[in-house]
């Protein structure tokens, strides 16, 4: 009973205005808003710029009108950006907090303008550190709590005694707190 037969409405808000309340009428599926189903709708509007929130809800009419909404993804055909609005809640007068409408803020990766920079830093860090994991190298982690070493051997063995001298050659220490 996570789907709904009620009329569903959406308002999309962007930096240049909003769409106003629009009923989601024609899905690409024969029957819309069924449990576990992804429905796709086309909503015509002027370009709103970067999107930041939506209001989505239903009129509460019809049998089994309660609806569990996972998320809404809006694809902007002008910029080819996807905007994700996570919900993971009921729109149901008898479930959750009883609301049949939700205001959702954008949670897509594009809300994090530094995300690409973080990914580049992660790649640079791995490029600088991956040599430690090459064949013939061994890693030793010092555990301050146990005052001992943990060795990660190239042959996938773990040695909790962590001898400082090792037959595998190079030994690298990392400190764990």
Secondary structure, DSSP 4 states (H G I P E B T S, - for coil): -----SPEEEEEEETTEE---EE----SSSS-S-TT------------SSEEEEEEEE---STT--EEEEEEEEE-TTT--EEEEEEEEEE-TTSTTS-SEEEEE--SGGG-TTHHHHHHHHHHHHHHHGGGGSTT-EEEEEETTTTEEEEE-TTS-EESS--SS-TTS-EEEEEE-
